[in-house]
Structure formats: structure tokens, C-alpha cells
Amino acid sequence: MPAQPLCHPLIVLISVFVSTLTCAHCEEHVEFLIGDRMESEGGHWQSADSPVNRPFGVDFDTSGNMYLVELEGGRVFRMDTKRQLTQISGDGSKRYTGDGGVAGDATYNGMHNCAVTPAGDLFISDSWNHCIRRIDLKTGLVSTIAGTGKKGFGGDQGPATDATFDYLMCISLSHDDSLIHITDLSNRRIREMNLKTGMVRTVAGNGQKGVPTDGAMAVSSPFVDPRAAVADSQGRLYVLERGGHALRVVETDGTIRTVAGTGKKGFADGPALSAQLNAPKHICVDPQDNVYIADDENAAIRKYDPVTRTLSTLLGRGFGDKQIQLSHPHGVCVQGDWLYVCDSSNNRVLRIQLATR
């Protein structure tokens, strides 16, 4: 089949201004890729003027192009290495159409995040359609690779296209890109799709609501409300719970334990098990296996260090740059020496230069 156009012919390019902020009291510095300082931060940015509407997920291809998905906006964007932003899919409506056709004609409903493979597949958690969509970045064609479009729970040990999910929130790729980790929110499970076989299975959660017991088997344990999961380079699977106000980890032996948060909402840095989170929603890891957390209600970006077992704040609430005021940050992604952040309710995308450990 000949390659199909990735973008709708009516879609235009948007040049995006990049602003750089250097922190006065930390090693990191901050750049805005979309947006700038708001008036309350000493600038003139208005979120209503943004080309994006509630950016919620971000990832990169091997050429350095950045991909964004919107929650309410319902669109998919690509920003190239020259900082030009192109709408490549979605029309803003909340529908489930376009499989088998070009990306410019597809629609989505409540996208939460995205993941790009080295082979050139853009996977999207199409949350309120209860499925994972795929855009082949070479041909521009769209398909559903997991889920039926209807909510439910079923299909473990079978093809992912026959499986059902209930509010499929966030997805992430394993360290070797062979698996997709799937946060199945209302089923209170973390499920896993094998990209080679297309089969799906549950790796954590028994469907019941509760706080898992440290040392118990993950597949037999309850969750409060898992929102995101990501594996580190050692194969440990971190699970973030919004209502549980905690970060948990599934060890390589299949047991689960809490590594950060007290279970009660609040804001405190320090030893991770006595530190506090407030409705965290998304996570990612860096090559050193540090875990970065979009701490939604705290309007902050946090870092869990698995070596020191501490929780710290990189940005927000006076940290990183005392003037920056995040609003419901969601998508986080490490690319090179930078941590990319979707400052969702401010309709901005920024990045933080990471200091080496």
C-alpha cells in the first residue's frame, strides 16, 4: 500500500516561541516550548491564546520530533526540531472514528497520553473510548490495537483487540519497547500488552478497592485508583495512585510495596514514605531510574530517588523557579537531559534541564 498523508490538507503550521528561564537557586533551568510567563509570573502569556487546549501527553520519536495529545481538545500535534507545531490528527470532537483511514480523519475521546516506538508507531490512550489507538507515522494510517471501544473487563490471556477495558488511562512502553503497560482505571488493574504476540494480561491489581499490603503479590492486591504505570530499566513497575496519594512499585518477583506518600493528601518533601502527594496523575522515569511525578493538586513536579528513597520538588510551589505557577500538570516525559511537562490547565508545554545525580 502506498504511503498515505499523515496530515489533513487544511492543517497549518504554527511557529512556536521558545522562552528560557534560568533558576536563581538551582542547577536546572526552564524553557517554554509552547507558552510563556503569565502576568502573575511577570510575563504576558494568556492561556486562551495557546494553539493547544489542555495538552495531556507528550513523547518523542527517534528524530527528536515531539508529539502531544490533548484531553478536551481532542487533537494530536507534532512539533519538529525547528519548533514548528503541526496538527496531525483529531478534529476536536469526542468520537471514535477513523480506523483504517488517514490520521487527519480520525477522532478521539479524552486522550490521556501517548508513547512512540523506535519503529515509528505513535500509541495513544484513547481513554473514554476505552482503547489504545495507533498512528503509523510512516503511512499515516490509524488503527485500534487494544480494546473494543466499549467498557468492561475481559480478554486476559487473549488478543488485545478482543479485550475490554474501563477508562484506559495512561500507557507506557517497557524499557526494551516490547510491552505496553496499561493503566485500567475503573478495573483497578495494571495490564500488559505484548507487542510481538498482541496478547494482553493483568500484572497488578485484583479489581478490588483498597491499599495494597507491602510484600503481597501484586496480581492479588487491591488498588485505590491507579492512574499511570511505568517500568524502569531493571523491570520494576511503578504505579501511581491519585486518590491513594502514593507511588507504589511492583518488584521483579511480582510483589508490591508503597515507596512514596503516606496515603493522605498533603505536600511535604523528604524521606519518601513520610513525604506527601496530592492527587498525582502521571509519571515517567529517566535512565538512572529516578521517577518524576506530575503532582496535580499540588501544582508541582516531584522526583522520587530510589537510591536515597527521598521525594523532592523540582518545579512549582516556589521550587525550581519561584515565579512559575503550574496548573494541573499532567504529562511528563524525559528526553535526553530534559524533563518535558504538560502544564495542562495553563495550555503550556515546558521543559526542565535535569541535573545529573
C-alpha positions as CSV (number, residue, x, y, z in Angstrom):
1,M,0.0,0.0,0.0
2,P,1.4,3.4,-0.9
3,A,2.1,5.8,2.0
4,Q,-0.8,8.0,2.9
5,P,-0.6,11.6,4.0
6,L,-0.2,11.9,7.8
7,C,-1.9,15.3,8.0
8,H,-5.2,16.7,6.8
9,P,-4.6,19.2,3.9
10,L,-6.2,22.0,5.8
11,I,-3.9,21.7,8.8
12,V,-1.3,24.6,9.0
13,L,2.0,25.0,10.7
14,I,2.3,27.1,13.8
15,S,5.7,28.6,14.7
16,V,6.2,28.4,18.5
17,F,8.2,30.9,20.5
18,V,10.7,29.4,23.0
19,S,11.4,31.3,26.2
20,T,14.3,30.3,28.5
21,L,14.3,30.9,32.3
22,T,17.4,30.3,34.4
23,C,16.7,29.4,38.0
24,A,18.5,31.6,40.5
25,H,18.7,29.0,43.2
26,C,19.1,25.6,41.4
27,E,21.1,23.8,38.7
28,E,18.1,23.3,36.4
29,H,16.8,25.9,34.0
30,V,13.4,26.0,32.4
31,E,12.3,26.6,28.8
32,F,8.8,27.1,27.5
33,L,8.1,25.4,24.2
34,I,4.5,26.4,24.0
35,G,3.5,29.4,26.0
36,D,5.5,31.8,28.2
37,R,5.2,33.5,31.6
38,M,1.8,34.6,32.7
39,E,1.1,38.1,34.1
40,S,1.2,36.6,37.6
41,E,4.7,35.3,36.7
42,G,6.0,38.6,35.3
43,G,5.0,38.0,31.7
44,H,2.1,38.4,29.3
45,W,1.0,34.8,28.5
46,Q,-2.7,34.2,28.2
47,S,-3.7,30.5,28.2
48,A,-6.7,31.4,25.9
49,D,-4.2,32.4,23.2
50,S,-2.5,29.0,23.1
51,P,-2.5,26.8,20.0
52,V,-3.2,23.8,22.2
53,N,-6.2,23.0,24.5
54,R,-5.3,21.0,27.6
55,P,-2.2,19.2,26.5
56,F,-2.1,16.0,28.5
57,G,0.6,13.7,27.0
58,V,4.0,14.1,25.4
59,D,6.6,11.8,23.8
60,F,9.3,11.8,21.1
61,D,10.3,9.9,18.1
62,T,13.9,8.9,17.3
63,S,14.4,12.1,15.1
64,G,13.6,14.4,18.0
65,N,10.1,15.3,16.9
66,M,7.7,15.9,19.8
67,Y,4.1,14.5,19.9
68,L,1.3,16.0,22.0
69,V,-2.2,14.8,22.7
70,E,-5.0,16.9,24.2
71,L,-7.6,15.8,26.7
72,E,-10.5,18.2,26.0
73,G,-9.1,19.5,22.7
74,G,-9.2,16.1,21.1
75,R,-6.3,16.7,18.7
76,V,-2.8,15.2,18.1
77,F,0.2,17.5,17.3
78,R,3.7,17.1,16.2
79,M,6.4,19.7,17.0
80,D,9.5,19.3,14.8
81,T,13.1,20.1,15.8
82,K,12.6,23.7,14.4
83,R,9.8,24.2,16.9
84,Q,7.0,24.2,14.3
85,L,3.7,22.7,15.5
86,T,1.5,20.7,13.2
87,Q,-1.9,19.3,13.9
88,I,-1.8,15.7,12.6
89,S,-5.0,14.1,13.8
90,G,-8.3,14.7,15.6
91,D,-10.9,17.4,14.9
92,G,-11.8,18.4,18.5
93,S,-15.0,16.2,18.6
94,K,-15.5,13.4,21.1
95,R,-16.0,10.5,18.8
96,Y,-14.4,7.1,17.9
97,T,-13.9,7.1,14.1
98,G,-11.1,6.8,11.5
99,D,-9.7,3.3,11.9
100,G,-8.3,2.1,8.6
101,G,-8.0,5.7,7.3
102,V,-5.5,8.5,7.5
103,A,-4.7,10.2,10.8
104,G,-6.2,13.6,9.7
105,D,-9.7,12.0,9.5
106,A,-9.6,10.2,12.9
107,T,-11.3,11.3,16.1
108,Y,-10.8,10.5,19.8
109,N,-12.4,11.0,23.1
110,G,-10.4,12.0,26.2
111,M,-6.8,11.2,25.2
112,H,-4.6,11.0,28.3
113,N,-1.1,10.3,27.0
114,C,0.9,8.8,24.2
115,A,4.0,6.7,23.5
116,V,6.2,6.5,20.4
117,T,8.2,3.4,19.5
118,P,11.6,3.4,17.7
119,A,9.9,1.7,14.7
120,G,7.6,4.8,14.2
121,D,4.3,3.9,15.9
122,L,2.5,6.5,17.9
123,F,0.3,4.8,20.5
124,I,-2.5,6.9,22.1
125,S,-4.5,6.1,25.2
126,D,-8.0,6.9,23.9
127,S,-9.3,6.9,27.4
128,W,-13.1,7.5,27.1
129,N,-13.2,5.2,24.1
130,H,-11.6,2.5,26.4
131,C,-8.9,1.6,23.8
132,I,-5.4,2.2,22.5
133,R,-5.1,3.7,19.1
134,R,-2.1,3.5,16.8
135,I,-0.9,6.0,14.2
136,D,1.7,4.6,11.9
137,L,3.9,7.6,11.4
138,K,5.3,6.2,8.1
139,T,1.9,5.5,6.4
140,G,-0.3,7.9,8.4
141,L,-2.9,5.1,8.9
142,V,-4.9,4.7,12.2
143,S,-6.0,1.5,13.9
144,T,-7.1,0.2,17.3
145,I,-4.6,-2.2,18.8
146,A,-6.2,-2.8,22.2
147,G,-9.8,-2.6,23.3
148,T,-13.1,-2.8,21.5
149,G,-14.4,0.7,22.2
150,K,-16.8,-0.5,24.8
151,K,-16.0,-0.5,28.5
152,G,-15.8,-3.7,30.5
153,F,-13.3,-6.2,31.8
154,G,-12.3,-9.3,29.9
155,G,-9.9,-10.8,27.5
156,D,-6.9,-11.6,29.6
157,Q,-4.6,-14.2,28.0
158,G,-6.1,-13.4,24.6
159,P,-5.7,-10.9,21.8
160,A,-5.7,-7.3,23.0
161,T,-8.1,-6.3,20.2
162,D,-10.7,-8.5,21.8
163,A,-10.0,-7.4,25.4
164,T,-12.2,-4.8,27.2
165,F,-11.0,-2.0,29.5
166,D,-12.8,0.5,31.7
167,Y,-11.3,4.0,31.4
168,L,-8.0,3.1,30.0
169,M,-6.0,6.0,31.3
170,C,-2.2,6.1,30.7
171,I,0.1,3.8,28.7
172,S,3.9,3.4,28.7
173,L,6.4,1.3,26.8
174,S,8.8,-1.1,28.6
175,H,12.5,-0.3,28.7
176,D,13.0,-2.6,25.6
177,D,9.9,-1.4,23.8
178,S,8.4,-4.9,23.7
179,L,5.5,-4.2,26.0
180,I,2.8,-1.6,26.6
181,H,1.9,-1.1,30.3
182,I,-1.8,-0.2,30.5
183,T,-3.5,1.5,33.5
184,D,-7.0,0.2,33.5
185,L,-8.5,2.7,36.0
186,S,-12.0,1.6,36.8
187,N,-11.0,-2.1,36.7
188,R,-8.3,-1.2,39.2
189,R,-5.7,-3.2,37.4
190,I,-2.4,-2.7,35.5
191,R,-2.4,-4.7,32.3
192,E,0.3,-5.5,29.8
193,M,0.2,-6.0,26.1
194,N,2.9,-7.9,24.3
195,L,3.6,-6.0,21.1
196,K,5.1,-9.1,19.4
197,T,2.2,-11.5,20.2
198,G,-0.6,-9.0,20.6
199,M,-1.7,-10.7,23.8
200,V,-2.9,-9.0,27.0
201,R,-2.7,-10.0,30.7
202,T,-3.0,-8.5,34.1
203,V,0.2,-7.8,36.0
204,A,-1.1,-6.0,39.1
205,G,-4.5,-5.5,40.8
206,N,-7.4,-7.8,41.6
207,G,-10.2,-5.3,40.8
208,Q,-10.9,-4.5,44.4
209,K,-10.6,-1.1,46.0
210,G,-8.0,-0.8,48.8
211,V,-4.4,-0.1,49.8
212,P,-2.1,-3.0,48.8
213,T,-0.1,-4.7,51.6
214,D,3.6,-4.4,51.3
215,G,5.1,-7.6,50.2
216,A,1.9,-9.1,48.8
217,M,1.7,-10.4,45.3
218,A,0.7,-7.6,43.0
219,V,-1.9,-9.6,41.0
220,S,-3.7,-10.5,44.2
221,S,-3.7,-6.9,45.6
222,P,-6.2,-4.1,45.5
223,F,-5.7,-0.6,44.3
224,V,-7.3,2.7,45.2
225,D,-7.4,4.3,41.7
226,P,-4.3,3.6,39.6
227,R,-3.7,6.5,37.1
228,A,-0.3,5.7,35.5
229,A,2.3,3.0,35.4
230,V,5.9,2.9,34.1
231,A,8.7,0.4,34.2
232,D,12.3,1.3,34.9
233,S,15.5,-0.2,33.4
234,Q,15.5,-3.0,36.0
235,G,12.0,-4.2,35.2
236,R,10.4,-2.7,38.3
237,L,6.9,-1.3,37.5
238,Y,5.9,1.9,39.3
239,V,2.2,2.6,39.8
240,L,0.9,6.0,40.7
241,E,-2.4,6.3,42.6
242,R,-4.3,9.6,42.5
243,G,-6.8,9.0,45.3
244,G,-4.3,6.9,47.1
245,H,-1.8,9.8,47.1
246,A,1.0,7.4,46.7
247,L,3.6,5.8,44.5
248,R,3.9,2.0,44.6
249,V,6.3,-0.4,42.9
250,V,5.8,-3.9,41.6
251,E,9.1,-5.7,42.1
252,T,10.6,-8.1,39.6
253,D,9.4,-11.0,41.8
254,G,5.8,-9.8,41.4
255,T,5.4,-8.4,44.9
256,I,4.1,-4.8,45.5
257,R,5.0,-2.2,48.1
258,T,4.5,1.5,48.6
259,V,7.6,3.7,48.1
260,A,6.3,7.2,48.4
261,G,3.4,9.0,50.1
262,T,1.5,8.5,53.3
263,G,-1.9,7.8,51.7
264,K,-3.1,11.2,52.9
265,K,-3.1,14.3,50.7
266,G,-0.6,17.0,51.5
267,F,2.7,18.5,50.5
268,A,6.0,17.5,52.1
269,D,9.4,16.6,50.8
270,G,11.9,14.3,52.5
271,P,12.1,10.6,53.3
272,A,9.6,9.2,50.7
273,L,7.4,7.2,53.0
274,S,6.7,10.3,55.2
275,A,6.5,12.7,52.3
276,Q,3.1,13.7,50.9
277,L,1.5,13.9,47.5
278,N,-1.9,15.4,46.5
279,A,-3.7,13.6,43.7
280,P,-0.7,12.8,41.5
281,K,-1.6,11.8,37.9
282,H,1.3,10.9,35.7
283,I,4.9,9.6,35.9
284,C,8.0,8.8,33.9
285,V,11.5,7.5,34.6
286,D,14.9,8.7,33.5
287,P,17.9,6.5,32.5
288,Q,19.1,6.5,36.1
289,D,15.7,5.1,37.2
290,N,14.6,8.3,39.0
291,V,10.8,8.7,38.9
292,Y,9.2,12.0,38.0
293,I,5.7,12.7,39.1
294,A,3.1,15.2,37.9
295,D,1.6,16.1,41.3
296,D,-1.7,17.5,40.1
297,E,-3.4,19.2,43.1
298,N,0.0,20.3,44.5
299,A,0.7,22.0,41.1
300,A,4.2,20.7,41.3
301,I,6.7,18.3,39.6
302,R,8.2,15.9,42.1
303,K,11.1,13.5,41.9
304,Y,11.4,10.1,43.7
305,D,15.0,8.9,44.0
306,P,15.1,5.1,44.5
307,V,18.6,5.1,45.8
308,T,18.1,7.7,48.6
309,R,14.4,6.9,48.9
310,T,13.6,10.5,49.1
311,L,10.9,12.7,47.5
312,S,11.8,16.3,46.3
313,T,10.2,19.1,44.3
314,L,11.7,20.3,41.0
315,L,9.2,22.9,40.0
316,G,6.1,24.6,41.4
317,R,5.2,26.0,44.8
318,G,8.4,28.1,44.8
319,F,10.8,25.4,43.7
320,G,12.9,25.4,40.5
321,D,11.7,28.9,39.6
322,K,9.8,30.7,42.4
323,Q,7.6,32.6,39.9
324,I,6.3,29.7,37.8
325,Q,2.8,28.7,38.8
326,L,1.7,25.4,37.3
327,S,-1.9,24.5,36.9
328,H,-2.9,20.8,36.9
329,P,0.3,19.4,35.3
330,H,-0.2,16.0,33.7
331,G,2.1,14.6,31.0
332,V,5.8,14.2,31.9
333,C,8.5,12.7,29.7
334,V,12.3,12.5,29.9
335,Q,14.1,13.1,26.6
336,G,17.9,13.5,26.7
337,D,18.8,15.8,29.6
338,W,15.4,17.4,29.8
339,L,12.1,16.6,31.6
340,Y,9.2,17.7,29.5
341,V,6.0,18.8,31.2
342,C,2.5,19.5,30.1
343,D,1.2,22.4,32.2
344,S,-2.2,21.3,31.2
345,S,-4.6,24.0,32.5
346,N,-2.3,26.8,31.5
347,N,-2.2,25.3,28.0
348,R,1.6,25.3,28.1
349,V,4.4,22.9,27.5
350,L,7.8,23.4,29.2
351,R,10.9,21.6,29.9
352,I,13.3,21.4,32.8
353,Q,17.0,20.7,32.4
354,L,17.9,17.8,34.7
355,A,21.0,17.8,36.9
356,T,23.0,14.6,37.0
357,R,22.8,12.7,40.2
